[in-house]
């Protein structure tokens, strides 16, 4: 019986094991579990680093700055209105995107067997 390949995109966005697509990837909100409860894959290889944070800053920044410019040009509200609108927006959007993007980076690492760079002599 051969294993059906798991979509890195699907496993990543659902926060599932990149090998079997069934077991959960997280123990807490963003704390990784030690291993998959279904297939036993050890998650020691998983290191998403700052990758998700960079993409979140780009996506959220582009979206919020675009909206802030549109609101400023259209309505000219006081600066406190901007602060009340956009600061919570940045926090909420960043929190919503962190887990799926971290999972996606880990799933792609597994799929492409990415490893830490090493210099061989």
Backbone as ProteinMPNN parsed JSONL, in Angstrom:
{"seq_chain_A": "XXXXXXXXXXXXXXXXXXXXXXXXXXXXXXXXXXXXXXXXXXXXXXXXXXXXXXXXXXXXXXXXXXXXXXXXXXXXXXXXXXXXXXXXXXXXXXXXXXXXXXXXXXXXXXXXXXXXXXXXX", "coords_chain_A": {"N_chain_A": [[0.841, -1.18, 0.0], [0.742, 2.093, -1.006], [1.701, 5.337, 0.138], [-0.475, 8.1, -0.013], [0.301, 11.152, -1.557], [0.636, 14.167, 0.317], [-0.798, 17.349, 0.142], [1.177, 20.161, 0.414], [0.242, 22.748, 0.703], [-2.431, 22.404, 1.575], [-2.05, 20.896, 3.978], [-0.451, 22.704, 5.352], [-2.05, 25.079, 5.609], [-4.139, 24.089, 7.119], [-2.898, 23.378, 9.435], [-1.804, 20.829, 9.86], [-0.051, 17.634, 10.025], [2.791, 17.46, 7.921], [3.502, 15.102, 6.666], [1.507, 12.992, 6.855], [-0.871, 14.405, 6.828], [-2.898, 14.291, 8.652], [-2.472, 14.262, 11.543], [-2.199, 16.667, 14.232], [-0.313, 19.713, 14.1], [0.353, 21.552, 15.999], [0.815, 22.162, 19.493], [0.003, 24.208, 21.135], [-1.075, 27.586, 20.583], [0.918, 28.63, 18.773], [2.96, 26.94, 19.388], [4.859, 24.211, 18.52], [3.986, 20.761, 18.375], [5.645, 17.815, 19.696], [5.772, 15.536, 18.075], [3.975, 13.887, 15.396], [0.727, 12.77, 16.095], [-0.52, 10.817, 14.671], [1.123, 9.591, 12.564], [3.625, 9.608, 13.692], [5.748, 11.263, 12.927], [8.651, 13.035, 13.647], [8.955, 16.303, 14.737], [11.315, 17.728, 14.867], [12.798, 18.698, 12.736], [11.515, 20.94, 11.916], [11.692, 24.304, 11.452], [10.637, 27.268, 11.131], [11.616, 29.779, 11.357], [12.101, 33.259, 10.756], [10.578, 33.553, 8.548], [7.627, 33.411, 8.223], [6.932, 35.769, 9.616], [8.051, 37.82, 8.076], [6.573, 37.646, 5.672], [4.035, 38.175, 6.706], [4.347, 40.811, 7.606], [4.69, 42.049, 5.117], [2.233, 41.438, 3.721], [0.16, 42.336, 5.518], [1.022, 44.931, 5.997], [0.882, 46.081, 3.388], [-1.888, 45.879, 2.907], [-3.102, 47.298, 5.117], [-1.842, 49.831, 4.991], [-2.671, 50.638, 2.459], [-5.471, 50.83, 2.875], [-5.457, 52.79, 4.894], [-4.418, 55.023, 3.559], [-6.419, 55.386, 1.647], [-8.636, 55.997, 3.347], [-7.666, 58.347, 4.528], [-7.39, 60.109, 2.323], [-10.012, 60.168, 1.384], [-11.74, 60.816, 3.634], [-10.354, 62.385, 5.514], [-9.788, 62.058, 8.424], [-9.158, 62.734, 11.98], [-5.907, 62.094, 13.47], [-6.103, 60.336, 15.632], [-8.256, 58.723, 15.009], [-7.21, 57.219, 12.93], [-5.3, 55.785, 14.397], [-6.984, 54.33, 16.119], [-8.334, 52.776, 14.272], [-6.375, 51.366, 12.691], [-4.279, 50.238, 14.265], [-5.441, 48.129, 15.942], [-6.299, 46.588, 13.771], [-3.906, 45.782, 12.53], [-2.814, 44.161, 14.554], [-4.791, 42.138, 14.852], [-4.997, 41.021, 12.219], [-2.353, 40.139, 11.874], [-2.159, 38.22, 13.912], [-4.084, 36.378, 13.002], [-2.936, 35.463, 10.649], [-0.488, 34.334, 11.368], [-0.294, 31.599, 12.372], [-1.289, 29.891, 10.157], [0.598, 30.607, 8.13], [3.045, 29.938, 9.299], [2.696, 27.18, 9.555], [2.499, 26.525, 6.844], [5.087, 27.152, 5.94], [6.555, 25.217, 7.331], [5.453, 22.853, 6.27], [6.273, 23.111, 3.617], [9.04, 23.016, 3.989], [9.3, 20.352, 4.794], [8.302, 18.99, 2.524], [10.162, 19.685, 0.525], [12.466, 18.806, 1.634], [14.165, 20.565, 3.051], [17.099, 21.79, 4.576], [19.338, 23.006, 7.114], [21.831, 25.245, 5.975], [25.089, 24.153, 5.053], [28.622, 24.23, 5.038], [30.777, 22.367, 3.142], [33.881, 20.713, 3.402]], "CA_chain_A": [[0.0, 0.0, 0.0], [1.573, 3.288, -1.095], [1.151, 6.517, 0.798], [-0.973, 9.152, -0.891], [1.023, 12.388, -1.25], [-0.128, 15.197, 1.019], [-0.581, 18.697, -0.383], [1.828, 21.041, 1.389], [-0.639, 23.903, 0.904], [-3.563, 21.988, 2.41], [-1.552, 20.547, 5.313], [0.032, 23.931, 5.984], [-3.125, 25.999, 5.974], [-4.978, 23.464, 8.133], [-2.095, 23.106, 10.63], [-1.713, 19.375, 9.983], [1.245, 17.009, 9.79], [3.132, 17.522, 6.497], [3.716, 13.752, 6.119], [0.252, 12.237, 6.693], [-1.988, 15.324, 6.642], [-3.948, 13.994, 9.619], [-2.131, 14.67, 12.905], [-2.083, 18.116, 14.44], [1.055, 20.22, 14.087], [0.573, 22.432, 17.14], [0.417, 21.829, 20.861], [-0.684, 25.413, 21.582], [-1.42, 28.47, 19.463], [2.0, 28.525, 17.793], [3.989, 26.015, 19.877], [4.791, 22.942, 17.81], [3.953, 19.498, 19.107], [6.916, 17.109, 19.541], [5.663, 14.631, 16.937], [2.613, 13.669, 14.899], [-0.009, 11.749, 16.861], [-1.022, 9.799, 13.734], [2.169, 8.83, 11.875], [4.834, 9.603, 14.501], [6.808, 12.114, 12.381], [9.294, 13.901, 14.625], [8.961, 17.671, 14.218], [12.585, 18.406, 15.147], [13.284, 19.342, 11.517], [10.706, 22.128, 11.644], [12.176, 25.601, 11.921], [10.147, 28.245, 10.164], [12.412, 30.994, 11.51], [11.401, 34.536, 10.609], [9.885, 33.569, 7.262], [6.232, 33.841, 8.301], [6.833, 37.161, 10.073], [8.359, 38.697, 6.939], [5.418, 37.657, 4.776], [2.928, 38.846, 7.392], [4.603, 42.257, 7.542], [4.436, 42.503, 3.749], [0.804, 41.362, 3.403], [-0.626, 43.205, 6.398], [1.454, 46.306, 5.729], [0.314, 46.517, 2.114], [-3.336, 46.006, 3.061], [-3.453, 48.36, 6.071], [-1.387, 51.129, 4.471], [-3.588, 50.994, 1.367], [-6.731, 51.298, 3.464], [-5.221, 54.04, 5.624], [-4.284, 56.104, 2.562], [-7.746, 55.625, 1.084], [-9.44, 56.689, 4.358], [-7.122, 59.706, 4.69], [-7.716, 60.92, 1.143], [-11.465, 60.275, 1.244], [-12.452, 61.386, 4.77], [-9.48, 63.286, 6.303], [-10.11, 61.98, 9.855], [-8.045, 63.061, 12.877], [-4.929, 61.006, 13.607], [-6.546, 59.356, 16.631], [-9.133, 57.781, 14.306], [-6.302, 56.289, 12.258], [-4.723, 54.896, 15.412], [-8.032, 53.431, 16.592], [-8.7, 51.859, 13.193], [-5.336, 50.549, 12.075], [-3.484, 49.456, 15.222], [-6.089, 46.828, 16.18], [-6.314, 45.848, 12.504], [-2.59, 45.162, 12.354], [-2.664, 43.095, 15.552], [-5.72, 41.045, 14.547], [-4.59, 40.362, 10.975], [-1.088, 39.433, 12.114], [-2.469, 37.035, 14.699], [-4.816, 35.416, 12.185], [-2.074, 34.911, 9.596], [0.746, 33.727, 11.871], [-0.352, 30.136, 12.45], [-1.3, 29.228, 8.844], [1.832, 30.821, 7.38], [4.094, 29.139, 9.935], [2.414, 25.797, 9.151], [2.829, 26.397, 5.422], [6.552, 27.121, 5.818], [7.013, 23.919, 7.827], [5.036, 21.85, 5.29], [7.153, 23.246, 2.452], [10.347, 22.489, 4.392], [9.217, 18.892, 4.768], [8.111, 18.539, 1.142], [11.386, 19.886, -0.254], [13.566, 18.296, 2.467], [15.07, 21.686, 3.315], [17.948, 21.637, 5.744], [20.207, 24.131, 7.399], [22.974, 25.316, 5.073], [26.358, 23.694, 5.619], [29.789, 24.321, 4.165], [31.523, 21.109, 3.143], [35.291, 20.884, 3.041]], "C_chain_A": [[0.882, 1.238, 0.0], [0.872, 4.462, -0.413], [0.695, 7.535, -0.235], [-0.226, 10.435, -0.556], [0.092, 13.437, -0.64], [0.211, 16.55, 0.404], [0.019, 19.569, 0.708], [0.933, 22.239, 1.693], [-1.793, 23.54, 1.838], [-3.122, 21.681, 3.838], [-1.11, 21.801, 6.053], [-1.095, 24.826, 6.46], [-4.061, 25.422, 7.035], [-4.222, 23.153, 9.419], [-1.97, 21.622, 10.911], [-0.296, 18.897, 9.694], [1.574, 17.048, 8.294], [3.338, 16.149, 5.854], [2.397, 13.039, 5.845], [-0.958, 13.139, 6.45], [-3.099, 15.152, 7.653], [-3.653, 14.542, 11.012], [-1.981, 16.173, 13.027], [-0.605, 18.515, 14.547], [1.373, 20.974, 15.375], [0.078, 21.84, 18.448], [-0.396, 22.989, 21.446], [-1.034, 26.264, 20.377], [-0.341, 28.433, 18.384], [3.148, 27.632, 18.275], [3.793, 24.668, 19.194], [4.71, 21.773, 18.777], [5.307, 18.816, 18.895], [6.911, 16.195, 18.319], [4.191, 14.479, 16.551], [1.953, 12.551, 15.691], [-0.492, 10.611, 15.964], [0.099, 8.944, 13.14], [3.492, 8.801, 12.633], [5.975, 10.451, 13.963], [7.34, 13.039, 13.461], [9.424, 15.299, 14.019], [10.251, 18.431, 14.527], [13.141, 19.141, 13.933], [12.653, 20.715, 11.309], [11.287, 23.38, 12.289], [11.761, 26.641, 10.893], [10.902, 29.569, 10.259], [11.555, 32.248, 11.422], [10.605, 34.624, 9.311], [8.444, 34.021, 7.349], [6.089, 35.306, 8.71], [7.096, 38.14, 8.927], [7.156, 38.789, 6.007], [4.223, 38.356, 5.414], [3.126, 40.357, 7.353], [4.316, 42.806, 6.148], [2.946, 42.535, 3.437], [-0.013, 42.363, 4.207], [-0.259, 44.67, 6.147], [0.845, 46.857, 4.454], [-1.18, 46.793, 2.257], [-3.715, 47.201, 3.943], [-3.024, 49.736, 5.552], [-2.284, 51.576, 3.321], [-4.913, 51.519, 1.886], [-6.56, 52.64, 4.182], [-5.088, 55.221, 4.658], [-5.645, 56.438, 1.964], [-8.635, 56.399, 2.063], [-8.965, 58.129, 4.524], [-7.529, 60.604, 3.53], [-9.219, 61.16, 1.046], [-12.122, 61.07, 2.362], [-11.664, 62.398, 5.598], [-9.804, 63.245, 7.807], [-8.923, 62.435, 10.703], [-7.13, 61.831, 13.041], [-5.363, 59.949, 14.615], [-7.473, 58.315, 16.005], [-8.286, 56.752, 13.556], [-5.723, 55.291, 13.257], [-5.75, 53.879, 15.888], [-8.462, 52.415, 15.534], [-7.592, 50.858, 12.874], [-4.486, 49.754, 13.061], [-4.164, 48.126, 15.582], [-6.139, 45.965, 14.911], [-5.009, 45.115, 12.256], [-2.429, 43.98, 13.302], [-3.543, 41.893, 15.199], [-5.299, 40.302, 13.279], [-3.3, 39.577, 11.149], [-1.323, 38.154, 12.896], [-3.187, 35.961, 13.896], [-3.93, 34.741, 11.143], [-0.881, 34.122, 10.115], [0.719, 32.205, 11.828], [-0.396, 29.475, 11.072], [-0.009, 29.431, 8.053], [3.004, 30.059, 7.982], [3.922, 27.669, 9.534], [2.81, 25.566, 7.697], [4.341, 26.329, 5.22], [7.098, 25.767, 6.259], [6.654, 22.814, 6.835], [5.92, 21.909, 4.042], [8.571, 22.78, 2.767], [10.349, 20.972, 4.302], [9.152, 18.387, 3.325], [9.408, 18.61, 0.346], [12.641, 19.434, 0.489], [14.624, 19.376, 2.711], [15.835, 21.439, 4.603], [18.772, 22.893, 5.927], [21.404, 24.086, 6.457], [24.268, 24.893, 5.775], [27.464, 23.876, 4.565], [30.555, 23.014, 4.281], [32.944, 21.373, 2.706], [35.81, 19.65, 2.366]], "O_chain_A": [[1.69, 1.419, 0.911], [-0.354, 4.563, -0.391], [1.396, 7.799, -1.212], [-0.121, 10.785, 0.619], [-1.068, 13.57, -1.028], [1.382, 16.856, 0.175], [-0.551, 19.705, 1.79], [0.88, 22.692, 2.837], [-2.096, 24.277, 2.776], [-3.739, 22.146, 4.797], [-1.366, 21.943, 7.249], [-1.087, 25.282, 7.603], [-4.705, 26.172, 7.769], [-4.827, 22.712, 10.396], [-2.023, 21.198, 12.065], [0.542, 19.645, 9.189], [0.722, 16.704, 7.475], [3.348, 16.04, 4.628], [2.18, 12.536, 4.743], [-1.969, 12.68, 5.919], [-4.142, 15.794, 7.536], [-4.497, 15.218, 11.6], [-1.675, 16.865, 12.055], [0.229, 17.746, 15.023], [2.528, 21.029, 15.795], [-0.924, 21.127, 18.502], [-1.369, 22.769, 22.167], [-1.264, 25.745, 19.284], [-0.646, 28.228, 17.21], [4.196, 27.577, 17.632], [2.725, 24.062, 19.269], [5.295, 21.8, 19.86], [6.048, 19.208, 17.993], [7.912, 16.088, 17.612], [3.291, 14.889, 17.285], [2.56, 11.506, 15.925], [-0.838, 9.542, 16.465], [0.039, 7.716, 13.2], [4.394, 8.05, 12.263], [7.084, 10.371, 14.492], [6.573, 13.745, 14.114], [9.945, 15.455, 12.914], [10.271, 19.66, 14.454], [13.881, 20.112, 14.089], [13.206, 21.554, 10.598], [11.361, 23.492, 13.512], [12.458, 26.863, 9.903], [10.835, 30.389, 9.343], [10.439, 32.297, 11.939], [10.021, 35.665, 9.011], [8.052, 34.933, 6.621], [5.215, 36.007, 8.2], [6.434, 39.173, 8.826], [6.765, 39.883, 5.599], [3.477, 39.055, 4.729], [2.179, 41.101, 7.096], [3.764, 43.897, 6.008], [2.44, 43.543, 2.943], [-0.783, 43.143, 3.646], [-1.131, 45.537, 6.093], [0.344, 47.981, 4.44], [-1.677, 47.816, 1.786], [-4.552, 48.018, 3.558], [-3.779, 50.702, 5.669], [-2.621, 52.756, 3.217], [-5.423, 52.529, 1.401], [-7.419, 53.517, 4.085], [-5.603, 56.305, 4.932], [-5.991, 57.607, 1.791], [-9.313, 57.346, 1.665], [-9.786, 59.038, 4.649], [-7.965, 61.736, 3.741], [-9.647, 62.25, 0.664], [-12.975, 61.915, 2.091], [-12.265, 63.196, 6.317], [-10.067, 64.289, 8.403], [-7.802, 62.514, 10.202], [-7.532, 60.697, 12.785], [-5.02, 58.777, 14.46], [-7.476, 57.156, 16.42], [-8.604, 55.563, 13.547], [-5.668, 54.092, 12.985], [-5.432, 52.7, 16.045], [-8.904, 51.316, 15.869], [-7.835, 49.654, 12.796], [-4.011, 48.675, 12.708], [-3.511, 47.084, 15.528], [-6.031, 44.741, 14.989], [-5.008, 43.963, 11.823], [-1.96, 42.917, 12.896], [-3.079, 40.753, 15.244], [-5.251, 39.071, 13.276], [-3.169, 38.471, 10.625], [-0.745, 37.115, 12.577], [-2.934, 34.77, 14.081], [-4.15, 33.58, 10.794], [-0.313, 33.317, 9.377], [1.639, 31.591, 11.288], [0.396, 28.565, 10.826], [0.437, 28.509, 7.37], [3.87, 29.581, 7.248], [4.9, 26.995, 9.21], [3.388, 24.533, 7.361], [4.822, 25.532, 4.414], [8.007, 25.229, 5.626], [7.47, 21.926, 6.584], [6.272, 20.873, 3.479], [9.237, 22.209, 1.904], [11.297, 20.378, 3.789], [9.871, 17.459, 2.957], [9.719, 17.699, -0.421], [13.756, 19.658, 0.017], [15.823, 19.125, 2.59], [15.286, 20.944, 5.588], [18.889, 23.726, 5.028], [21.932, 23.011, 6.173], [24.503, 25.232, 6.935], [27.244, 23.693, 3.368], [30.936, 22.601, 5.377], [33.197, 22.14, 1.777], [36.98, 19.6, 1.987]]}, "name": "protein", "num_of_chains": 1, "seq": "XXXXXXXXXXXXXXXXXXXXXXXXXXXXXXXXXXXXXXXXXXXXXXXXXXXXXXXXXXXXXXXXXXXXXXXXXXXXXXXXXXXXXXXXXXXXXXXXXXXXXXXXXXXXXXXXXXXXXXXXX"}
